[in-house]
Amino acid sequence: MQVSDFWIEDPTDPSDPWSHTQRTLDLDKVKALARGPVAGDDDLASALSLTRLVADAYRAWGTDKVTDFSREDSRVALRALKMVLERRGIAFEVPWRDFETFQSYWTGVGASGEGGWQKRRDIVAKHFEPVLDVLERAEEAQFRAELAEGVSPRPITGWPRVDEEIAGLRARFRTATELQDYRDCGNRSVAVLEALSTTVYDPSKHCPDGMSEPPIDKTDVRIGAYLSERLAGRENEELRGLAKKASALAHKVKHSPRADRTSAGIAADSVILLAHILRRLAD
């Protein structure tokens, strides 16, 4: 979940096109997240979003008390955050329970009065920033570990459409939990291959005279033609076979009645590595 997913937005007057939007915290969604991971959701990303949401609310309250959070929201969201962080092994304790007790705390530590708003913001930063640092490092590690990365010096291929499809594949794999999710990972792996097919195939070089250009979805044919031009000869036969194997595996997962995290991950790894191989050849 993103921060915006925790809000319910309604116009103050639906019949008035000039009315402003009123935001209320979706307490049901917050409580559901506190009870445990939500199916199909990236629990780490949601923990990060909830931490940012609650930190922003308390920062706003400590600055000028202008926030869309109610007192009940401040209590429920803070308690939910503690529970979400606890299941991730992160200890999180603050010396207040809600907006009212937060104000009592800052008064007691001399953060009230003129100029006290900055002290109150510092208090919020002191308690929330270390948690955000831990979560962000975990997210970076998860992103790197979930699927394969090429050994090329560049973290991306530099081909915009290909990189966009790979990013979408990575994001989908992180949130996949059920059969349909893993089949969609196969579908997105195919989308990476099609982006590669569009990028590397040049009809003037790779389409034999008198033959029509194969369609985009014939990825094994199009990428295979590119590899045959770049890697001719029997000594490169195995490398040329990579495109066919990656394509067959991606399509198999896309339609598999038994797709799971292992098969979807292998298919995704295959197309990502193939993308880096093709980029290396292009260089």
Number of C-alpha atoms within 10 A of each C-alpha: 18 15 16 11 15 20 17 13 15 13 14 13 12 11 8 9 8 10 12 13 13 13 15 15 19 15 17 10 14 23 16 12 21 22 11 12 16 15 11 13 16 19 19 21 19 21 26 23 20 25 25 17 20 22 20 18 23 24 22 19 22 26 17 9 13 12 14 16 22 14 12 12 20 21 18 17 25 24 16 22 21 18 21 26 20 13 12 12 9 14 11 15 11 13 11 15 16 19 21 13 13 20 16 14 16 19 14 10 11 11 21 18 8 7 10 16 19 15 17 26 19 16 18 21 17 12 15 19 15 12 18 18 12 12 21 15 11 14 15 10 11 13 14 12 10 14 19 17 15 17 10 13 7 10 11 19 20 11 14 12 17 23 19 13 21 24 15 16 23 22 15 19 23 20 17 21 17 14 16 17 20 27 26 21 31 30 22 26 32 27 22 29 30 23 23 25 24 18 16 18 22 15 16 9 11 19 16 11 10 6 8 9 16 13 12 17 16 15 26 22 19 28 28 22 23 23 23 17 13 14 16 12 10 9 9 13 13 9 16 23 14 20 25 15 14 25 25 16 21 28 17 18 26 23 15 17 11 11 22 19 18 10 20 28 21 18 28 29 20 21 27 27 19 20 24 20 17 19 17 12 12 9 5
